[in-house]
Amino acid sequence: MEIIKELELKNHTTFKIGGKCRIVAFPDTKEELLSLLKEYPDAIVLGSCSDVLISSLGVIEPIIITTNIKNFEFDKNIIKVECGAKGPFISKECQLQGLSGFEFMIGFPGSFGGMLNMNASAHNQAVSDYFKSAKVFSRKKKKVLELKKSDMDFEYRCSSIAKTGDILLEAEFELPDKDRNEIQELMDRNIEFRRLRQPSLATPNAGSVFKNPENDSAGRLLDMAGAKGMCSGGANVWERHANFIVNSGDATSLDVLTLIYKMIATVNDKYRIRLNPEIKYIGIKETEEYRLWELIKTQK
């Protein structure tokens, strides 16, 4: 496997933000991943780095990036997928097999480890819908566990492994049959929806900034509160959908945190609704970044 010291992380995130990490490992197999987790028990495990904001000051802890662990296999209606497999690729492979349920992933930049962790969803589909089981490494018990659906405690943008910090190794799903043309048509509609309503990765971003409040939309609240046009340094609220922050090219993590705080405060002042961030913030926090992140997590 490849291990790199003093790696510039911004080149590996969809936000194109992040300082150096002292050691970054790219395992090629689940066995190598397990070996690394035992050698570096405090390591941060990432996949496609599409839902994270990494500090411009860098990261002290070792980082493990799993995108090379991407094998998958079909057995009739069952697909077994490793943690680093990308959503769009698996979505296409399922279409070729005439299996439905993963059409919503076609425009996602993420990999299965992150998608299971946050129970990714869109267009009335969720990664938990056809989930059967998973093998995870338990940091607490220091061994591999097999989890059934009832163990995962899936809810909106959350799962049991998000709470425990367990690391996904592989997951198994049982998908229903469907006409390949119908699957492709749904995938095409999903791609068009994302093209019109979400920034492409050609404009660096980390996906949706906030979770949707119950029975409402974070984007709608931000739009009505006047968040479009807000900026901080090189970070800007995207002009076509207010629940996205884009990096104009030179944004720092402090710029993004400052803007997130402004967005939360704007909606809270107008509607008395607190938005909760979907993006995870990782790395060294200088004084102002630490202060902002604490406010973002606890603001009422």
Backbone bond lengths (Angstrom), bond angles and torsions (degrees), N, CA, C in turn:
res aa  C-N    CA-C-N  psi(-1)  N-CA   C-N-CA  omega(-1)  CA-C   N-CA-C  phi
1 M - - - 1.457 - - 1.521 109.35 -
2 E 1.316 115.70 160.34 1.457 121.16 -179.97 1.537 109.76 -92.67
3 I 1.335 115.27 131.29 1.464 121.79 174.85 1.526 107.37 -127.18
4 I 1.329 116.18 124.76 1.462 121.28 -175.41 1.523 109.27 -121.29
5 K 1.311 115.62 134.78 1.462 121.00 176.84 1.522 110.11 -98.80
6 E 1.329 115.49 146.60 1.470 122.90 177.78 1.535 111.14 54.69
7 L 1.332 116.21 48.80 1.460 121.29 -177.93 1.527 110.56 -85.27
8 E 1.332 116.26 134.13 1.457 122.49 176.32 1.528 108.40 -75.91
9 L 1.326 116.70 112.35 1.463 120.46 -171.22 1.522 113.85 -76.73
10 K 1.331 117.90 -23.80 1.461 119.19 -176.79 1.520 112.14 -59.21
11 N 1.328 116.88 -24.48 1.462 120.69 179.34 1.522 112.60 -76.54
12 H 1.332 116.46 -6.63 1.463 120.55 -177.78 1.523 112.73 -115.69
13 T 1.327 118.50 2.22 1.457 121.35 -179.96 1.523 110.57 -111.31
14 T 1.328 116.47 149.75 1.466 119.23 178.39 1.524 111.78 -71.18
15 F 1.343 117.12 -17.91 1.463 121.87 177.14 1.532 111.84 -80.14
16 K 1.357 115.57 -19.57 1.471 122.09 -175.11 1.527 110.50 58.77
17 I 1.336 114.91 40.94 1.453 122.80 177.58 1.528 107.75 -133.48
18 G 1.317 117.01 138.08 1.461 120.09 175.80 1.509 111.61 147.00
19 G 1.335 116.00 138.00 1.450 121.58 177.91 1.514 111.76 -85.78
20 K 1.328 115.83 -158.17 1.458 120.80 -176.08 1.526 112.27 -86.72
21 C 1.318 114.33 151.73 1.457 121.88 171.99 1.521 108.03 -117.28
22 R 1.323 115.99 139.73 1.467 120.04 -175.38 1.523 112.65 -62.76
23 I 1.340 116.24 -36.15 1.462 119.40 178.76 1.525 109.71 -149.99
24 V 1.336 115.50 128.21 1.466 121.98 178.39 1.526 108.12 -127.38
25 A 1.325 116.51 127.92 1.462 121.70 -178.55 1.518 110.32 -113.63
26 F 1.338 115.75 142.77 1.465 123.17 179.47 1.529 108.66 -122.46
27 P 1.344 117.82 81.51 1.465 119.74 -179.73 1.530 111.34 -66.32
28 D 1.326 115.13 150.74 1.461 121.11 179.82 1.523 113.09 -102.56
29 T 1.318 116.84 -13.40 1.462 121.09 -177.72 1.533 110.49 -139.34
30 K 1.320 115.62 163.07 1.471 120.28 176.16 1.525 110.30 -62.77
31 E 1.322 116.80 -34.68 1.458 120.46 -179.29 1.532 110.67 -65.82
32 E 1.327 116.49 -40.11 1.468 119.79 176.60 1.525 110.81 -66.20
33 L 1.324 116.67 -37.98 1.464 120.62 177.63 1.525 110.17 -61.73
34 L 1.323 117.22 -45.61 1.464 120.79 179.35 1.524 111.28 -61.98
35 S 1.326 116.04 -40.16 1.461 120.14 178.42 1.523 111.25 -62.15
36 L 1.325 116.61 -41.44 1.466 121.37 178.78 1.526 111.65 -66.46
37 L 1.331 116.69 -40.08 1.463 120.46 -179.27 1.527 111.21 -65.02
38 K 1.325 116.30 -31.07 1.459 119.68 177.37 1.533 111.00 -78.34
39 E 1.338 116.45 -33.71 1.469 120.24 179.38 1.519 111.68 -75.99
40 Y 1.355 115.40 -36.41 1.466 120.47 -178.37 1.537 108.91 -123.27
41 P 1.315 117.78 78.50 1.472 120.30 -174.98 1.523 114.29 -63.05
42 D 1.337 117.72 -19.61 1.467 120.20 179.44 1.522 112.38 -99.30
43 A 1.334 117.28 10.99 1.468 120.77 -177.21 1.528 111.31 -63.67
44 I 1.318 115.33 147.33 1.462 122.78 172.90 1.524 107.41 -93.68
45 V 1.324 117.15 125.89 1.466 121.72 -177.90 1.526 108.88 -102.91
46 L 1.340 116.63 124.91 1.450 122.78 -179.81 1.525 109.78 -128.35
47 G 1.328 114.60 158.27 1.466 120.08 175.54 1.511 109.93 -109.37
48 S 1.315 116.00 -104.67 1.464 120.78 -177.67 1.527 113.07 -81.29
49 C 1.318 117.29 -3.53 1.477 122.07 179.01 1.522 110.83 55.79
50 S 1.342 116.13 43.22 1.459 121.17 -175.44 1.519 113.73 -105.08
51 D 1.315 117.90 -7.38 1.463 120.53 -176.93 1.523 110.14 -129.36
52 V 1.348 114.84 30.20 1.452 119.53 -174.94 1.528 111.21 -131.18
53 L 1.325 114.39 151.21 1.457 122.99 168.95 1.520 106.20 -115.61
54 I 1.321 115.92 116.34 1.460 120.62 -179.61 1.519 109.33 -101.39
55 S 1.310 115.79 134.36 1.462 121.57 -177.32 1.527 111.62 -54.93
56 S 1.311 115.53 137.01 1.473 120.35 175.34 1.519 111.71 -66.02
57 L 1.328 116.43 -17.06 1.459 121.09 177.33 1.526 111.82 -83.04
58 G 1.313 116.57 -9.65 1.455 120.89 177.25 1.511 113.75 101.05
59 V 1.325 115.20 -170.55 1.467 122.87 -175.99 1.525 108.45 -133.45
60 I 1.326 116.23 132.53 1.462 120.88 178.79 1.524 110.98 -81.51
61 E 1.338 116.74 -45.10 1.473 120.96 -176.85 1.528 110.83 -65.56
62 P 1.343 117.11 150.19 1.465 119.57 172.60 1.531 110.17 -60.82
63 I 1.312 116.87 149.02 1.461 122.21 176.55 1.523 108.79 -119.52
64 I 1.324 115.39 137.43 1.465 122.60 174.81 1.520 107.23 -115.21
65 I 1.321 117.22 123.71 1.465 122.20 178.55 1.524 108.44 -109.61
66 T 1.329 116.70 124.74 1.471 121.80 -166.05 1.530 115.00 -98.60
67 T 1.319 118.23 8.06 1.471 119.76 -170.02 1.531 114.64 -64.14
68 N 1.319 118.45 -13.52 1.471 120.14 175.97 1.532 112.25 -84.81
69 I 1.340 116.19 -11.01 1.479 120.15 179.89 1.523 106.62 -93.95
70 K 1.310 117.74 85.96 1.464 121.37 -165.24 1.527 114.45 -135.23
71 N 1.310 117.81 20.41 1.467 119.66 179.36 1.528 111.38 -70.17
72 F 1.321 115.38 154.96 1.462 121.73 176.30 1.521 108.36 -152.20
73 E 1.329 115.52 158.74 1.459 119.29 177.23 1.516 109.95 -152.87
74 F 1.335 114.90 146.87 1.461 121.88 177.86 1.527 110.30 -104.64
75 D 1.311 116.08 144.07 1.460 123.23 168.81 1.521 105.99 -137.42
76 K 1.332 115.26 91.76 1.473 122.25 -172.61 1.536 108.94 57.47
77 N 1.327 118.17 -115.73 1.464 120.27 -176.56 1.532 113.35 -89.02
78 I 1.304 116.09 0.46 1.461 119.78 -177.24 1.526 110.25 -101.27
79 I 1.329 116.06 132.90 1.454 121.34 174.13 1.521 108.77 -121.02
80 K 1.329 114.96 133.51 1.460 121.90 174.98 1.530 107.09 -109.75
81 V 1.325 116.48 127.08 1.465 121.84 -172.07 1.521 110.24 -128.70
82 E 1.334 116.62 133.88 1.462 120.30 176.46 1.530 110.60 -81.10
83 C 1.325 114.55 162.37 1.464 121.32 -168.44 1.519 115.04 -61.09
84 G 1.329 118.69 -31.56 1.463 120.46 -174.92 1.508 115.43 -90.75
85 A 1.340 117.97 -1.20 1.465 121.06 -179.52 1.528 110.36 -64.08
86 K 1.328 116.44 136.69 1.463 121.79 -178.06 1.529 111.16 -80.84
87 G 1.324 115.79 139.60 1.456 121.58 -178.93 1.521 114.46 -55.32
88 P 1.353 119.41 -50.63 1.466 120.15 -177.84 1.525 113.11 -60.14
89 F 1.334 117.06 -39.32 1.471 120.09 -179.41 1.526 110.48 -64.63
90 I 1.334 117.11 -46.08 1.467 120.48 -179.96 1.526 110.45 -67.07
91 S 1.318 117.61 -35.92 1.458 121.24 176.63 1.532 110.77 -57.40
92 K 1.327 116.43 -45.33 1.471 120.93 179.46 1.522 111.72 -66.54
93 E 1.332 116.57 -39.93 1.463 119.86 179.55 1.529 110.98 -64.55
94 C 1.308 116.71 -37.30 1.468 119.96 177.73 1.525 110.83 -67.44
95 Q 1.316 117.29 -37.77 1.472 120.92 177.09 1.529 110.31 -59.45
96 L 1.325 116.50 -42.13 1.466 120.73 -179.86 1.530 111.15 -64.40
97 Q 1.340 116.39 -27.91 1.464 120.93 178.89 1.520 112.36 -87.71
98 G 1.346 117.19 -4.77 1.452 120.79 -176.33 1.515 112.74 71.18
99 L 1.345 115.56 35.78 1.473 121.17 -179.51 1.523 109.44 -116.57
100 S 1.330 115.19 131.31 1.461 121.90 -175.12 1.531 111.12 -105.70
101 G 1.342 115.38 160.06 1.460 120.88 176.84 1.508 113.44 127.94
102 F 1.346 115.96 -22.35 1.460 120.70 -178.93 1.526 112.15 -111.14
103 E 1.341 117.47 16.06 1.475 119.64 -178.88 1.527 111.64 -60.85
104 F 1.328 116.34 -32.46 1.475 120.08 -176.62 1.520 112.39 -66.34
105 M 1.331 117.66 -19.64 1.469 121.49 -176.88 1.525 113.27 -79.40
106 I 1.305 118.18 -9.10 1.454 121.16 -168.00 1.528 112.87 -57.72
107 G 1.318 117.75 -30.52 1.461 119.50 179.35 1.510 114.01 -104.82
108 F 1.344 116.78 5.54 1.469 119.97 -177.01 1.531 110.61 -78.97
109 P 1.320 118.52 136.49 1.467 119.76 174.11 1.520 113.06 -82.84
110 G 1.334 117.93 -8.66 1.454 121.65 -170.23 1.514 115.10 -80.90
111 S 1.338 115.02 168.92 1.460 122.84 175.93 1.529 109.33 -111.45
112 F 1.320 116.63 170.06 1.464 120.62 -169.30 1.527 113.15 -65.80
113 G 1.319 118.24 -31.97 1.452 119.18 178.45 1.517 112.00 -58.10
114 G 1.323 115.74 -47.91 1.458 120.38 179.18 1.513 112.72 -71.22
115 M 1.337 116.66 -37.56 1.467 119.59 -177.73 1.524 111.96 -66.96
116 L 1.346 117.43 -39.61 1.471 119.50 176.19 1.522 110.66 -68.13
117 N 1.316 116.12 -40.56 1.457 120.75 -179.19 1.523 111.56 -56.17
118 M 1.332 117.03 -44.40 1.467 120.72 -176.27 1.523 112.79 -102.29
119 N 1.341 117.35 5.94 1.465 121.55 -176.64 1.533 110.04 49.39
120 A 1.313 115.10 61.39 1.467 121.66 -177.99 1.522 110.82 -57.74
121 S 1.331 115.10 144.06 1.465 120.07 -178.52 1.519 110.24 -154.23
122 A 1.321 114.83 159.44 1.463 122.76 174.08 1.520 107.70 -175.00
123 H 1.320 116.28 153.08 1.469 122.12 173.33 1.532 112.33 53.52
124 N 1.331 116.19 41.68 1.469 122.58 177.26 1.528 113.50 64.98
125 Q 1.327 116.59 21.59 1.458 121.38 172.64 1.526 108.14 -126.87
126 A 1.331 116.34 149.40 1.465 121.43 176.63 1.519 109.32 -138.22
127 V 1.320 115.88 153.46 1.460 120.03 -178.89 1.529 110.75 -64.85
128 S 1.322 117.43 -21.10 1.468 121.15 179.72 1.526 113.23 -80.04
129 D 1.325 118.45 -13.39 1.470 121.22 -171.54 1.528 112.82 -55.77
130 Y 1.319 116.70 -45.47 1.464 120.65 -174.65 1.530 111.57 -117.25
131 F 1.317 115.97 20.95 1.466 121.84 178.64 1.528 110.67 -66.31
132 K 1.347 116.62 137.14 1.464 121.54 177.18 1.529 111.49 -111.80
133 S 1.332 116.25 -52.03 1.457 119.12 -176.56 1.522 110.01 -161.13
134 A 1.315 115.42 167.41 1.463 120.63 178.27 1.507 109.99 -148.83
135 K 1.327 115.89 150.22 1.455 121.86 168.63 1.520 107.07 -104.63
136 V 1.318 116.01 127.59 1.462 121.16 -178.73 1.521 108.68 -131.53
137 F 1.342 114.27 155.95 1.459 119.40 171.69 1.515 108.12 -97.25
138 S 1.320 116.27 120.15 1.453 121.64 178.82 1.524 109.33 -84.34
139 R 1.329 116.49 115.18 1.467 119.63 177.86 1.530 110.53 -64.89
140 K 1.331 116.05 -36.02 1.458 120.52 -177.24 1.527 111.16 -70.09
141 K 1.343 116.73 -46.40 1.462 120.51 -176.99 1.516 112.69 -89.87
142 K 1.366 115.46 -11.77 1.469 121.78 178.38 1.529 112.42 57.91
143 K 1.335 115.03 42.36 1.455 119.51 176.26 1.523 109.34 -155.82
144 V 1.331 115.82 166.75 1.460 122.17 179.80 1.521 109.32 -82.39
145 L 1.328 115.37 132.37 1.458 122.24 178.16 1.514 109.81 -118.91
146 E 1.325 116.96 150.96 1.470 120.87 171.01 1.520 108.09 -106.77
147 L 1.315 116.22 124.58 1.459 121.79 -177.08 1.524 110.35 -111.71
148 K 1.325 116.16 134.53 1.454 121.70 172.56 1.524 109.05 -90.41
149 K 1.327 116.45 174.62 1.462 119.70 -178.27 1.523 111.27 -59.63
150 S 1.305 117.17 -37.80 1.463 120.42 -178.52 1.526 111.74 -66.77
151 D 1.336 116.88 -19.77 1.466 120.58 179.14 1.527 112.15 -83.23
152 M 1.322 116.68 -16.50 1.455 120.27 -169.94 1.532 114.02 -84.64
153 D 1.329 116.95 -17.56 1.476 120.58 178.86 1.526 112.30 48.04
154 F 1.314 116.55 49.00 1.455 120.69 -178.26 1.527 110.83 -64.20
155 E 1.310 115.65 134.96 1.453 122.55 170.62 1.522 107.37 -148.27
156 Y 1.326 116.57 -178.62 1.456 119.82 -177.59 1.528 110.46 -59.04
157 R 1.321 115.77 118.07 1.459 124.26 176.59 1.528 113.27 57.20
158 C 1.335 115.64 34.77 1.464 118.29 -179.62 1.526 110.45 -160.82
159 S 1.320 114.79 159.74 1.468 122.43 175.36 1.520 107.64 -156.24
160 S 1.318 115.92 172.78 1.464 119.37 179.64 1.521 111.43 -63.73
161 I 1.338 117.52 -36.59 1.464 118.69 -177.44 1.527 111.54 -72.02
162 A 1.326 117.42 -23.22 1.462 119.67 172.98 1.520 110.40 -66.66
163 K 1.329 116.15 -32.43 1.470 120.59 -178.27 1.527 111.91 -83.12
164 T 1.333 116.92 -36.09 1.463 120.28 -176.08 1.521 113.29 -87.94
165 G 1.341 116.85 -22.28 1.464 119.52 -175.11 1.515 113.26 83.32
166 D 1.348 117.46 8.23 1.463 120.42 175.54 1.530 109.93 -61.17
167 I 1.326 115.74 148.08 1.464 121.75 -175.28 1.525 110.08 -106.15
168 L 1.332 116.15 122.55 1.464 119.95 178.59 1.527 110.92 -68.11
169 L 1.325 115.70 133.94 1.461 122.23 172.79 1.525 110.22 -101.84
170 E 1.321 116.34 -50.24 1.460 121.35 177.59 1.521 108.72 -157.62
171 A 1.329 115.00 158.69 1.466 120.51 -179.79 1.511 109.56 -137.26
172 E 1.337 115.54 154.09 1.463 122.52 -178.80 1.522 109.03 -123.13
173 F 1.339 115.08 137.26 1.460 122.07 -178.78 1.522 109.12 -132.39
174 E 1.322 115.85 149.89 1.468 121.68 173.75 1.519 107.50 -118.31
175 L 1.336 115.55 111.97 1.463 122.07 -172.08 1.528 111.02 -106.11
176 P 1.328 117.69 146.14 1.465 120.64 178.98 1.531 112.02 -80.18
177 D 1.333 114.03 153.88 1.474 120.11 175.54 1.526 110.36 -71.92
178 K 1.333 115.34 148.42 1.459 120.77 175.23 1.526 108.27 -159.79
179 D 1.327 116.77 153.40 1.454 120.98 178.66 1.535 110.33 -59.33
180 R 1.330 115.85 132.96 1.472 120.00 -176.61 1.526 112.27 -59.74
181 N 1.318 116.39 -37.53 1.469 119.20 -179.67 1.529 111.35 -66.56
182 E 1.327 116.14 -38.79 1.473 119.45 177.65 1.526 110.96 -65.22
183 I 1.327 115.82 -40.03 1.465 119.57 177.63 1.526 110.18 -62.36
184 Q 1.340 116.27 -44.06 1.458 120.32 -179.25 1.528 111.70 -64.75
185 E 1.313 116.32 -39.49 1.471 119.44 178.10 1.523 111.15 -61.58
186 L 1.340 117.17 -41.48 1.460 120.27 178.65 1.522 110.66 -66.73
187 M 1.320 116.87 -40.07 1.463 120.23 177.28 1.526 110.90 -62.72
188 D 1.311 116.73 -41.35 1.471 120.83 179.00 1.524 110.96 -63.17
189 R 1.337 117.15 -40.34 1.467 120.45 178.29 1.533 110.39 -65.34
190 N 1.328 116.29 -39.70 1.457 119.78 179.25 1.528 111.79 -65.04
191 I 1.319 115.69 -40.20 1.472 119.74 177.97 1.518 110.52 -63.87
192 E 1.323 116.80 -42.31 1.464 120.39 -179.84 1.531 110.31 -66.08
193 F 1.310 117.03 -39.18 1.463 120.89 177.46 1.524 110.31 -59.35
194 R 1.322 116.72 -46.81 1.453 120.39 -179.28 1.525 111.38 -66.73
195 R 1.329 115.96 -36.73 1.469 119.17 179.98 1.526 111.18 -61.88
196 L 1.319 116.56 -37.83 1.461 121.11 -176.80 1.525 113.16 -83.34
197 R 1.331 117.71 -27.54 1.460 120.16 -169.50 1.522 115.10 -119.29
198 Q 1.310 117.88 -3.92 1.462 119.06 -179.46 1.523 109.80 -138.23
199 P 1.343 117.44 144.23 1.467 118.92 179.71 1.525 110.98 -68.29
200 S 1.308 116.12 142.83 1.467 119.92 175.06 1.520 108.18 -76.62
201 L 1.328 115.95 165.50 1.461 119.67 -179.42 1.518 112.33 -71.86
202 A 1.352 117.30 -6.50 1.461 119.61 171.40 1.524 110.23 -64.90
203 T 1.336 115.82 -24.92 1.457 121.77 171.64 1.523 106.14 -105.41
204 P 1.334 119.19 104.85 1.467 120.95 -170.66 1.532 112.89 -54.46
205 N 1.324 115.84 128.31 1.459 122.72 178.62 1.525 108.55 -158.01
206 A 1.326 116.00 169.92 1.469 120.68 -178.91 1.512 111.71 -116.63
207 G 1.340 117.36 25.20 1.454 119.98 -178.41 1.520 111.56 79.50
208 S 1.313 115.97 -163.79 1.459 120.61 -177.99 1.533 110.20 -58.65
209 V 1.323 115.53 134.09 1.464 120.44 -178.11 1.525 111.01 -78.78
210 F 1.353 116.65 -41.23 1.467 121.23 -173.48 1.521 111.71 -121.56
211 K 1.329 114.92 149.75 1.453 120.93 169.89 1.526 108.58 -70.65
212 N 1.322 115.90 151.58 1.460 119.26 175.02 1.526 110.23 -74.30
213 P 1.341 118.43 131.29 1.468 119.63 172.07 1.528 109.65 -63.80
214 E 1.297 116.71 159.75 1.467 120.38 -179.06 1.528 110.44 -58.82
215 N 1.324 115.46 129.10 1.467 123.25 178.45 1.531 113.38 60.48
216 D 1.323 117.07 28.20 1.463 119.78 177.77 1.523 109.05 -152.24
217 S 1.317 116.02 179.82 1.459 122.32 -178.79 1.522 108.97 -125.49
218 A 1.327 116.47 128.28 1.462 120.16 177.30 1.518 110.95 -61.47
219 G 1.335 116.29 -39.65 1.464 119.69 179.27 1.519 112.00 -62.41
220 R 1.335 117.00 -41.61 1.469 120.40 179.69 1.525 110.75 -64.47
221 L 1.324 116.63 -45.43 1.460 120.23 -179.81 1.530 111.79 -62.55
222 L 1.313 116.39 -42.74 1.458 120.58 179.13 1.522 111.59 -65.14
223 D 1.334 115.50 -41.20 1.469 120.45 179.02 1.525 110.61 -62.96
224 M 1.346 116.73 -48.61 1.456 121.01 -179.25 1.529 112.33 -65.82
225 A 1.329 116.91 -27.68 1.462 120.77 179.71 1.522 112.72 -83.52
226 G 1.342 116.37 -5.92 1.459 119.60 176.20 1.516 114.79 89.02
227 A 1.347 117.25 28.02 1.463 119.89 -177.41 1.526 113.28 -74.91
228 K 1.330 117.49 -27.01 1.467 119.41 179.21 1.528 109.38 -58.52
229 G 1.305 114.63 133.76 1.456 118.92 -178.28 1.509 113.19 97.14
230 M 1.343 117.63 -14.67 1.459 119.89 176.82 1.530 109.93 -65.70
231 C 1.318 116.12 147.91 1.455 119.75 177.34 1.523 109.90 -152.56
232 S 1.298 115.07 162.89 1.454 122.45 173.37 1.519 106.75 -150.79
233 G 1.321 116.79 111.20 1.454 119.17 -175.97 1.515 110.76 57.51
234 G 1.321 116.73 -125.13 1.466 120.86 -179.82 1.511 114.43 -90.64
235 A 1.345 118.09 7.09 1.464 122.02 179.41 1.516 109.90 -102.02
236 N 1.339 115.97 132.35 1.458 121.15 -177.02 1.521 111.17 -133.74
237 V 1.328 116.97 143.09 1.466 120.66 168.77 1.525 106.92 -71.51
238 W 1.330 115.28 128.19 1.468 119.97 -175.94 1.521 110.25 -62.68
239 E 1.335 115.61 137.49 1.469 119.71 -172.41 1.523 113.67 -71.05
240 R 1.350 118.44 -15.71 1.462 119.20 -176.25 1.526 113.36 -104.61
241 H 1.319 117.40 -11.57 1.471 120.80 177.96 1.516 106.98 -158.97
242 A 1.338 116.26 118.83 1.468 120.63 -169.87 1.522 114.48 -75.92
243 N 1.342 119.19 -4.22 1.458 120.19 178.24 1.523 112.33 -95.03
244 F 1.326 116.13 21.11 1.460 120.82 177.20 1.520 109.74 -129.10
245 I 1.317 115.95 136.72 1.457 122.34 170.84 1.518 107.71 -109.01
246 V 1.322 116.61 131.22 1.458 121.15 179.12 1.526 109.64 -113.64
247 N 1.304 113.67 150.25 1.459 122.05 178.26 1.519 108.17 -96.50
248 S 1.331 115.91 114.84 1.467 119.36 -177.33 1.518 112.52 -73.09
249 G 1.315 117.04 -6.36 1.460 120.02 176.14 1.511 113.99 136.39
250 D 1.322 117.26 -24.59 1.460 119.48 -177.43 1.525 112.22 -135.40
251 A 1.317 117.53 22.93 1.468 120.96 -178.79 1.524 110.69 -68.04
252 T 1.321 115.55 144.73 1.463 122.45 173.37 1.525 109.13 -106.32
253 S 1.319 115.91 168.65 1.464 118.87 176.73 1.521 110.78 -64.07
254 L 1.324 117.77 -32.23 1.467 120.58 176.99 1.526 110.51 -65.46
255 D 1.337 117.46 -40.01 1.467 120.45 176.26 1.527 110.48 -57.42
256 V 1.318 116.80 -45.94 1.461 121.20 -176.51 1.525 110.60 -67.16
257 L 1.317 117.70 -44.96 1.466 120.44 179.99 1.531 110.91 -63.25
258 T 1.323 116.68 -39.67 1.466 120.32 177.69 1.518 110.59 -60.80
259 L 1.333 116.16 -42.48 1.459 120.72 -179.28 1.527 111.20 -69.80
260 I 1.319 117.59 -41.27 1.470 120.44 177.07 1.526 110.01 -58.14
261 Y 1.315 117.00 -44.16 1.467 120.59 179.64 1.528 110.88 -61.77
262 K 1.325 116.70 -43.18 1.471 120.83 178.33 1.529 111.01 -60.26
263 M 1.342 116.61 -42.30 1.461 121.29 -178.74 1.524 110.75 -64.30
264 I 1.337 116.36 -44.62 1.460 120.24 178.32 1.530 110.38 -60.46
265 A 1.332 115.44 -47.88 1.465 120.10 -177.06 1.519 111.40 -63.05
266 T 1.334 117.55 -37.85 1.461 121.43 -178.89 1.524 111.54 -63.53
267 V 1.337 116.84 -46.85 1.468 120.63 179.34 1.527 110.20 -68.36
268 N 1.318 116.45 -40.32 1.464 119.72 -178.96 1.529 111.58 -64.69
269 D 1.321 116.38 -40.77 1.463 120.12 179.70 1.526 111.87 -64.08
270 K 1.342 116.22 -37.63 1.463 119.64 -174.90 1.524 112.71 -85.82
271 Y 1.342 117.17 -39.61 1.470 119.91 -171.32 1.524 114.15 -118.37
272 R 1.335 117.45 -5.12 1.460 120.87 -175.15 1.529 111.68 56.25
273 I 1.321 114.80 38.71 1.470 122.31 175.47 1.525 107.40 -120.88
274 R 1.315 115.42 129.32 1.464 119.94 -179.31 1.526 110.01 -95.25
275 L 1.312 116.53 121.45 1.461 121.17 176.32 1.525 109.75 -85.37
276 N 1.333 115.55 138.44 1.465 121.45 179.26 1.524 110.31 -108.82
277 P 1.322 117.09 130.92 1.467 119.56 -175.97 1.521 112.83 -67.83
278 E 1.312 114.71 141.75 1.462 121.86 173.70 1.523 109.96 -92.83
279 I 1.322 115.55 -27.08 1.454 121.92 -179.13 1.529 110.07 -73.24
280 K 1.330 116.26 140.28 1.460 121.41 176.10 1.530 108.88 -97.98
281 Y 1.320 116.31 136.55 1.463 121.95 -179.11 1.523 108.97 -106.22
282 I 1.334 116.70 127.41 1.464 122.62 -172.16 1.524 109.67 -131.11
283 G 1.329 115.73 138.64 1.453 119.29 169.67 1.508 115.29 120.61
284 I 1.326 115.51 -168.18 1.456 123.49 -177.96 1.528 109.43 -69.68
285 K 1.302 115.66 131.28 1.472 120.63 -178.89 1.521 109.14 -115.07
286 E 1.354 116.64 108.17 1.457 117.92 172.84 1.527 108.19 -72.26
287 T 1.339 116.99 174.27 1.460 121.15 -167.33 1.525 113.52 -51.82
288 E 1.332 117.40 -49.62 1.456 120.23 -175.89 1.527 111.71 -69.96
289 E 1.311 117.86 -37.58 1.465 120.34 178.00 1.526 110.29 -65.98
290 Y 1.318 116.30 -41.00 1.471 119.33 177.94 1.524 110.18 -61.52
291 R 1.328 116.48 -44.73 1.471 120.67 -179.66 1.520 110.94 -60.91
292 L 1.328 116.95 -46.12 1.462 120.88 -178.92 1.528 111.27 -64.45
293 W 1.329 117.06 -43.75 1.465 119.73 -177.93 1.518 111.22 -64.75
294 E 1.317 117.38 -37.70 1.464 119.95 176.63 1.525 110.69 -64.60
295 L 1.332 117.34 -38.93 1.466 120.67 177.62 1.524 110.95 -67.84
296 I 1.321 115.87 -40.19 1.470 120.24 -179.84 1.529 110.30 -62.88
297 K 1.313 116.98 -38.29 1.468 120.93 -177.71 1.528 112.06 -77.14
298 T 1.343 117.25 -27.08 1.464 118.97 -170.23 1.515 113.91 -119.12
299 Q 1.340 117.60 -4.11 1.486 119.58 -173.98 1.524 110.85 -58.11
300 K 1.336 116.69 137.16 1.458 122.31 178.03 1.531 110.00 -109.17
